Amino acid sequence: MTMFGRTKQGPMTEKEKQAKIVRRIVLITLAVIVTAVAIIGIGGYLYISSALEPVDEDSDETVTVEIPIGSNAEDIGRVLEENGIIKNGTVFHYYIRYNNERGFQAGEYDLSPSMNIEEIIQELKEGMVVEEPEFSFTIPEGTWYEDIVHTIAEETPHELEEIEAKLEDESYLNQLIEDYDVITEDILNEEIRYPLEGYLFASTYEFHEEDVTIEEIIERMIERTQEHMVEFSEQVQESEYTFHQLLTLASIVEREARAQEDRPKIAGVLFNRLEEDMRLEVDPTVSYAVGEHKYMTSMEDLDYDSPYNTYRYGGFPPGPIASPGTPSIEAVMEPASSGHLFFYARRNGEVIYNETYEQHREIQEKYRSEWIEAEEE
């Protein structure tokens, strides 16, 4: 029977009642979840915003704060928080990392709790370092671990054997794994030649005390690598690869590229080859495998049996083959997108990219004589 064109509904069945209750429960649950997420998000935003505001904007107090030479962003944040200049050192640390703020200077500063975050940052950039270091050393980008250790031994009071022993001490390596997020158990892989290869950041280091320990030197270098992991934490989390693997690729890019413009392109080729389940087949890994810097690799070299030889073994080598610099790390974190699967580096620095092996072979045959002549010089 119809009334005004609509079918008259009978009483709901038990099944319909249950379905209605379930829908109501689902809607209530979703509302609770959305509300909780919103509250957490708003709370987090308000907390961070509050942490970046002046400690006391009405304060007339001035505090003399000393920023020690060699302090990193985390150290500076901790000193400022301890002296009551900022509310939270950790928030300060990540704020300056997110905004890529650099150029902070060591020294003494007269700061006030009434200063906002930008005023504090500007003050810290205008300081002057007048103290000459007791010793310093520079590690060029792309340097092998063996050469880094020799440089440290030559430029610091520590003996080569003493440094090598410390860096091969399993208990010390395990302590580094515990202390630094950037160091993982990947470095303990028995196929790795040197556990800290690639993790000793290429840069200039100054030390203002004669009695600096080996641990302090090494950990200063690891901290620089850690800072880059923090800077690119979003890319690392989104990647299907670990930081250890990405650092390994960055070290290959470092040894392959000469021009900055080629770094992201080469990184893109390496990722393309991995995605196609192809061997990386890059010469710097062969040089590292045989333990000798080479202009060009021979057929004998290509057959050298080592897990680092990417002509013989697929996937990643066990670990980095050198210490990459910032541009190479950036290139791996943000590689160029292309269909290229091959590249060839000429002696003059030009890099030629191709999509097919046939094209790549033509380029090899055309320019191979350049490297033969260089080796004969």
C-alpha positions in Angstrom: 0.0 0.0 0.0 1.4 3.4 -0.9 0.7 6.8 0.7 1.6 10.0 -1.1 3.7 8.0 -3.6 6.0 6.4 -0.9 6.2 2.9 0.4 5.2 2.6 4.0 8.1 1.2 6.0 7.6 -1.7 8.4 9.5 -2.0 11.7 13.3 -2.6 11.4 14.6 -6.1 11.6 17.2 -7.1 14.2 19.8 -7.2 11.4 19.0 -3.6 10.4 19.2 -2.5 14.0 22.6 -4.1 14.4 23.8 -2.5 11.2 22.6 0.9 12.3 24.4 0.5 15.7 27.7 -0.6 13.9 27.5 2.5 11.6 27.0 4.7 14.6 30.0 3.1 16.4 32.1 3.6 13.3 31.2 7.2 12.9 31.8 7.9 16.6 35.2 6.1 16.4 36.2 8.1 13.3 35.1 11.3 14.9 37.2 10.5 18.0 40.3 9.6 15.9 40.0 12.8 13.8 39.5 14.9 16.9 42.5 13.3 18.6 44.7 13.8 15.5 43.6 17.4 15.3 44.3 18.0 19.0 47.7 16.4 18.7 48.6 18.4 15.6 47.4 21.7 17.1 49.1 20.9 20.4 52.3 20.1 18.7 52.1 23.3 16.6 51.3 25.4 19.7 54.2 23.7 21.6 56.8 24.4 18.9 55.5 28.0 18.4 55.7 28.6 22.1 59.2 27.1 22.3 60.4 29.6 19.6 59.0 32.6 21.5 61.2 34.7 23.8 61.6 33.2 27.3 60.5 36.5 28.8 59.9 39.3 26.4 59.8 41.9 29.2 63.1 40.9 30.7 65.9 43.5 31.1 68.4 40.8 32.1 71.6 40.2 30.0 73.4 36.9 30.2 76.9 36.3 29.0 76.9 33.0 27.1 80.0 31.2 25.8 79.7 29.1 22.7 82.7 26.8 22.7 84.8 26.4 19.5 83.7 23.3 17.5 80.1 23.4 18.8 77.5 22.0 16.5 73.8 23.0 16.3 72.8 20.6 19.0 75.6 21.9 21.3 74.5 25.5 20.8 70.9 24.7 21.5 71.8 23.0 24.8 74.1 25.9 25.9 71.3 28.5 25.2 68.7 26.4 27.0 71.0 25.9 30.0 71.5 29.7 30.2 67.8 30.5 30.0 68.0 32.2 26.6 65.7 29.8 24.8 63.0 27.5 26.1 64.0 24.3 24.3 67.4 23.4 22.8 66.0 20.5 20.7 63.4 22.7 19.0 66.1 25.4 18.4 68.4 22.7 16.9 65.7 21.4 14.4 64.5 25.0 13.6 68.0 26.0 12.4 68.4 22.7 10.5 65.0 23.2 8.8 65.9 26.7 7.8 69.4 25.7 6.8 70.9 28.3 9.0 74.7 28.2 9.1 77.8 30.3 9.9 77.5 30.3 13.6 80.6 31.6 15.4 82.2 30.5 18.7 82.8 33.1 21.4 81.1 35.0 24.2 77.8 36.7 23.6 75.6 39.0 25.8 72.1 37.6 25.2 68.8 38.3 26.8 65.7 36.1 27.5 63.7 38.8 25.8 65.3 38.1 22.4 63.3 36.2 19.8 64.8 33.3 17.8 65.8 35.3 14.8 67.7 37.9 16.9 69.6 35.1 18.7 70.5 33.5 15.3 71.8 36.8 13.9 73.9 37.5 17.0 75.5 34.0 16.8 76.4 34.7 13.2 78.2 37.9 14.0 80.7 36.5 16.5 84.4 36.4 15.9 86.8 33.5 16.4 90.2 34.9 17.4 91.8 31.8 18.9 94.2 29.9 16.6 93.7 26.1 16.6 96.4 23.9 18.1 96.1 21.7 15.0 93.8 21.2 12.0 93.4 19.0 9.0 91.3 18.9 5.8 89.7 15.8 4.3 88.9 16.3 0.6 85.7 14.9 -0.8 86.0 11.4 -2.1 89.0 10.5 0.1 89.4 6.8 1.0 89.3 5.8 4.7 93.0 4.7 4.6 94.1 8.2 3.5 91.9 9.8 6.1 93.5 7.8 8.9 97.0 8.7 7.6 96.0 12.4 7.5 94.8 12.3 11.1 98.0 10.6 12.1 100.1 13.2 10.3 98.3 16.3 11.6 97.4 15.3 15.2 99.5 14.0 18.1 98.1 10.5 17.6 100.0 7.6 16.1 98.7 5.7 13.1 98.6 2.3 14.8 96.8 3.9 17.8 94.1 5.3 15.5 93.7 2.1 13.5 93.3 0.1 16.7 90.6 2.3 18.0 88.6 2.4 14.8 88.7 -1.4 14.6 87.8 -1.9 18.2 84.4 -3.7 18.2 83.4 -2.4 21.6 84.0 1.2 20.4 82.1 0.5 17.2 79.2 -0.8 19.2 79.3 2.3 21.3 79.1 4.5 18.2 76.1 2.4 17.0 74.4 3.1 20.3 75.3 6.9 20.4 74.6 7.9 16.7 71.4 7.2 14.7 73.5 7.4 11.5 75.7 4.5 12.6 73.9 1.1 12.4 74.8 -2.5 12.6 75.3 -2.4 8.8 78.9 -1.3 9.5 79.6 -4.7 11.2 79.0 -6.6 8.0 82.0 -9.0 7.8 82.3 -8.2 4.1 83.0 -4.5 4.8 86.7 -3.6 4.6 86.6 -0.7 7.0 83.5 -0.2 9.3 83.6 3.6 9.2 84.5 4.0 5.5 82.2 6.9 4.3 81.1 8.0 7.7 84.1 10.3 8.5 82.8 13.4 6.8 85.0 15.2 4.3 85.6 18.7 5.7 88.1 20.9 7.5 88.5 20.3 11.2 90.1 22.6 13.8 91.0 21.6 17.4 92.0 24.1 20.0 93.3 21.8 22.7 96.4 19.6 22.5 95.0 16.8 24.4 92.1 16.0 22.1 91.4 12.3 22.1 91.0 10.0 19.1 87.4 9.5 20.1 86.7 13.3 20.1 88.3 13.6 16.6 86.4 10.7 15.1 83.1 11.7 16.7 83.4 15.2 15.5 83.6 13.8 12.0 80.7 11.4 12.5 78.5 14.3 13.9 78.9 16.1 10.6 77.6 13.0 8.8 74.8 12.8 11.3 73.8 16.4 10.6 73.3 15.5 7.0 71.1 12.5 7.9 68.9 14.8 10.0 68.8 17.4 7.2 67.6 14.7 4.7 65.6 12.6 7.2 62.4 13.0 5.2 64.0 11.7 2.0 65.6 8.8 3.9 62.2 7.8 5.5 60.5 7.9 2.1 63.2 5.9 0.4 63.1 2.2 0.1 66.8 2.1 0.9 68.6 2.6 4.2 70.9 5.5 4.9 73.9 3.1 4.7 72.9 2.2 1.2 72.2 5.8 0.2 75.6 6.8 1.6 77.2 4.0 -0.4 75.6 5.4 -3.6 76.7 8.9 -2.6 80.3 7.7 -2.3 80.1 6.2 -5.8 78.7 9.5 -7.2 81.6 11.3 -5.5 84.2 9.1 -7.2 82.5 9.3 -10.6 81.4 12.9 -11.0 83.7 15.9 -11.5 81.1 18.5 -12.4 78.3 19.4 -10.0 75.7 19.2 -12.7 76.5 15.5 -13.3 76.0 14.4 -9.7 72.2 14.1 -9.7 72.3 12.7 -13.2 74.7 9.9 -12.2 72.7 9.3 -9.1 69.6 8.9 -11.3 71.3 6.3 -13.5 72.4 4.3 -10.5 68.8 4.2 -9.1 67.5 3.3 -12.6 69.9 0.3 -12.8 68.9 -0.9 -9.3 65.2 -0.7 -10.3 65.9 -2.7 -13.4 67.8 -5.3 -11.4 71.0 -4.5 -13.3 74.5 -4.6 -11.9 75.8 -1.1 -11.1 79.0 -1.8 -13.0 80.9 1.4 -12.0 84.7 1.5 -12.2 85.4 3.3 -8.8 84.1 0.2 -7.0 86.6 -1.9 -8.9 89.4 0.4 -8.0 88.3 0.2 -4.3 88.1 -3.6 -4.6 91.7 -4.0 -5.9 92.9 -1.2 -3.5 94.5 1.0 -6.2 93.4 4.3 -7.8 93.3 3.7 -11.5 92.7 5.8 -14.6 91.0 2.9 -16.2 90.2 -0.7 -15.3 91.5 -3.8 -17.1 89.6 -6.9 -18.0 91.6 -8.6 -15.2 90.4 -5.9 -12.8 86.8 -6.4 -13.8 87.0 -10.0 -12.9 88.6 -9.4 -9.5 86.6 -11.4 -6.9 85.4 -8.9 -4.3 82.0 -8.0 -3.0 82.9 -4.4 -3.8 83.3 -5.3 -7.5 79.9 -4.2 -9.0 80.8 -5.8 -12.3 80.7 -9.2 -10.7 78.1 -8.8 -8.0 74.6 -7.2 -8.3 73.0 -4.8 -5.9 74.9 -2.6 -3.5 78.5 -3.1 -2.5 78.8 -3.8 1.2 79.4 -0.2 2.1 80.7 3.2 1.0 83.9 3.3 -1.0 85.0 6.9 0.1 83.8 9.9 2.1 81.3 11.8 0.0 80.8 15.5 0.2 77.5 17.4 0.7 76.8 17.8 -3.1 77.0 14.0 -3.7 74.8 13.3 -0.7 72.2 15.9 -1.9 72.4 14.3 -5.4 71.4 10.9 -4.1 68.7 12.3 -1.9 67.3 14.2 -4.9 68.4 12.4 -8.1 67.6 13.5 -11.6 64.8 11.7 -13.3 65.6 10.2 -16.7 65.5 7.0 -18.7 69.3 6.7 -18.8 70.8 3.4 -17.8 74.4 4.1 -18.9 76.9 6.9 -18.6 80.5 7.4 -19.8 83.0 9.8 -18.3 85.5 11.3 -20.7 88.9 12.4 -19.5 88.0 16.0 -20.0 85.2 15.7 -17.5 82.3 15.5 -19.9 79.8 12.7 -19.0 77.7 11.2 -21.8 74.4 9.5 -21.0 72.6 6.8 -23.0 69.5 4.6 -22.6 70.8 1.5 -24.5 73.9 -0.6 -24.2 74.6 -0.4 -27.9 74.8 3.4 -27.7 77.0 3.1 -24.6 79.4 0.7 -26.4 79.8 3.2 -29.3 80.8 6.0 -26.9 83.2 3.7 -25.1 84.9 2.7 -28.3 85.0 6.3 -29.5 86.7 7.8 -26.3 88.5 4.9 -24.7 91.8 5.9 -26.2 91.7 9.1 -24.1 92.2 7.1 -20.9 94.8 4.8 -22.5 96.9 7.8 -23.4 96.5 9.2 -19.9 97.7 6.0 -18.3 100.8 6.0 -20.6 101.8 9.5 -19.7 
